[in-house]
Amino acid sequence: MQQYMVLYRDDAVMAPADPPLAFQCSADDADHAEEQLLDAEPAAEVLWIVQTDNADEAYNDYWGNTPA
């Protein structure tokens, strides 16, 4: 299993301008990571899935930033 970060929104608890929430899990692949998120947070809207255990890396990848 690999470490994944799934970035997601839950409009029931978030304002439109809020950054995505992050969900960390161990999964076989990205589909499995998404399934785990949706099991934990059924109202979640998946935005991004990245193979990492670091939320900063996931946000940087999502927003197209690369560390200096």
Backbone bond lengths (Angstrom), bond angles and torsions (degrees), N, CA, C in turn:
res aa  C-N    CA-C-N  psi(-1)  N-CA   C-N-CA  omega(-1)  CA-C   N-CA-C  phi
1 M - - - 1.450 - - 1.527 109.39 -
2 Q 1.310 114.09 149.95 1.462 121.98 179.68 1.532 109.34 -115.78
3 Q 1.337 115.35 160.62 1.460 120.98 176.16 1.529 109.53 -86.84
4 Y 1.322 116.57 135.54 1.460 122.30 178.91 1.517 110.20 -131.47
5 M 1.331 115.38 149.08 1.454 123.68 168.00 1.513 106.86 -115.50
6 V 1.324 116.08 128.71 1.456 122.10 176.95 1.527 106.91 -113.38
7 L 1.310 117.01 117.71 1.460 121.59 176.84 1.517 107.81 -91.78
8 Y 1.336 114.74 135.28 1.462 118.42 -174.09 1.519 111.61 -151.17
9 R 1.329 114.52 167.43 1.468 123.06 174.93 1.515 108.80 -119.99
10 D 1.316 114.46 149.88 1.461 121.77 170.48 1.519 105.85 -135.26
11 D 1.322 115.71 96.66 1.461 121.05 -173.45 1.524 113.34 -60.57
12 A 1.319 117.64 -19.34 1.462 120.61 179.34 1.534 111.60 -69.74
13 V 1.326 117.54 -23.96 1.471 120.60 -176.69 1.530 113.13 -124.06
14 M 1.334 117.24 4.71 1.460 120.32 -174.85 1.525 111.02 -123.94
15 A 1.331 115.22 146.14 1.463 121.35 170.47 1.528 107.83 -81.92
16 P 1.333 118.01 157.40 1.468 120.57 -177.57 1.533 114.50 -56.18
17 A 1.318 118.27 -33.65 1.460 120.40 -176.71 1.527 113.65 -90.53
18 D 1.326 118.28 -1.12 1.469 120.78 179.63 1.524 110.68 -65.19
19 P 1.330 116.65 142.75 1.472 118.85 174.68 1.530 109.76 -69.47
20 P 1.323 116.85 161.16 1.462 119.77 179.74 1.531 111.51 -61.88
21 L 1.307 114.79 153.70 1.458 121.56 170.87 1.521 108.17 -84.57
22 A 1.331 117.16 158.49 1.464 121.74 -179.50 1.528 109.99 -119.29
23 F 1.316 115.54 136.88 1.461 123.45 177.81 1.513 107.29 -123.49
24 Q 1.335 117.02 124.22 1.468 121.27 -179.80 1.521 109.17 -106.09
25 C 1.340 115.37 138.89 1.460 119.47 178.08 1.528 110.51 -156.03
26 S 1.326 115.05 167.05 1.464 122.69 169.18 1.518 106.64 -100.97
27 A 1.325 116.18 130.37 1.464 119.45 -176.10 1.523 110.48 -149.15
28 D 1.333 114.81 160.47 1.469 121.19 177.70 1.523 111.46 -72.12
29 D 1.348 115.89 -35.46 1.462 121.14 -179.36 1.526 108.32 -160.78
30 A 1.328 116.85 -179.09 1.466 121.21 -176.97 1.531 111.64 -63.61
31 D 1.330 117.74 -37.33 1.464 120.25 178.26 1.529 111.07 -62.74
32 H 1.316 115.94 -39.66 1.466 120.85 178.72 1.530 110.11 -66.95
33 A 1.331 117.43 -38.87 1.463 121.40 176.94 1.528 110.50 -62.44
34 E 1.329 117.01 -43.60 1.462 121.18 177.51 1.529 110.71 -61.62
35 E 1.305 116.82 -43.03 1.461 121.41 179.01 1.532 110.97 -60.25
36 Q 1.331 116.55 -41.98 1.459 120.04 179.37 1.527 111.19 -63.91
37 L 1.340 116.62 -42.39 1.466 119.56 177.55 1.523 110.14 -59.94
38 L 1.320 117.28 -48.94 1.456 120.69 -175.93 1.529 112.15 -66.97
39 D 1.326 117.24 -26.57 1.464 120.38 172.63 1.532 110.24 -67.95
40 A 1.338 116.41 -39.78 1.465 121.73 -178.26 1.526 112.42 -80.48
41 E 1.327 116.71 -36.02 1.471 123.09 -175.86 1.533 108.98 -133.63
42 P 1.317 118.01 81.33 1.481 120.48 -174.27 1.525 114.86 -59.35
43 A 1.327 118.59 -25.36 1.465 120.97 -178.71 1.521 113.14 -88.31
44 A 1.324 116.85 2.77 1.459 120.97 -175.58 1.526 111.94 -68.40
45 E 1.321 114.74 143.96 1.463 122.34 170.41 1.526 106.59 -109.12
46 V 1.317 117.26 110.66 1.457 122.00 -177.31 1.524 109.43 -69.99
47 L 1.340 115.67 129.33 1.458 121.37 179.25 1.520 112.46 -108.53
48 W 1.333 117.27 -37.76 1.462 120.23 -171.49 1.516 108.89 -159.07
49 I 1.310 117.08 141.35 1.467 122.39 175.86 1.510 107.86 -129.90
50 V 1.326 114.92 129.61 1.466 119.63 -177.89 1.527 109.21 -137.13
51 Q 1.320 116.47 141.11 1.459 120.91 178.79 1.526 108.66 -83.52
52 T 1.326 115.53 95.66 1.458 123.15 178.38 1.517 108.15 -166.72
53 D 1.320 116.24 163.20 1.464 120.12 172.69 1.528 109.95 -111.56
54 N 1.333 116.52 13.87 1.455 122.57 -175.53 1.538 109.69 -116.46
55 A 1.323 115.79 114.34 1.468 119.87 -178.10 1.522 111.76 -61.91
56 D 1.342 118.10 -38.14 1.468 120.65 179.11 1.521 111.22 -60.01
57 E 1.329 116.89 -41.87 1.469 120.15 177.14 1.523 111.34 -62.85
58 A 1.319 116.50 -39.85 1.466 120.22 179.82 1.526 110.74 -64.74
59 Y 1.352 116.62 -44.75 1.469 119.70 178.51 1.529 111.00 -64.74
60 N 1.321 117.69 -41.36 1.462 120.39 178.35 1.523 111.09 -61.47
61 D 1.313 116.44 -41.65 1.457 120.19 178.35 1.535 110.54 -65.31
62 Y 1.292 117.01 -42.36 1.474 122.37 -179.56 1.522 111.08 -61.95
63 W 1.329 116.39 -45.22 1.457 120.36 -177.22 1.532 113.27 -87.62
64 G 1.337 117.11 1.56 1.458 120.12 176.71 1.504 114.07 77.18
65 N 1.313 116.51 21.05 1.477 120.70 178.67 1.499 109.73 -94.15
66 T 1.302 115.86 145.06 1.447 120.56 173.23 1.517 107.94 -119.61
67 P 1.331 117.13 136.76 1.462 119.15 179.84 1.511 111.61 -60.93
68 A 1.300 116.06 147.88 1.481 121.48 -179.98 1.493 110.92 -75.74
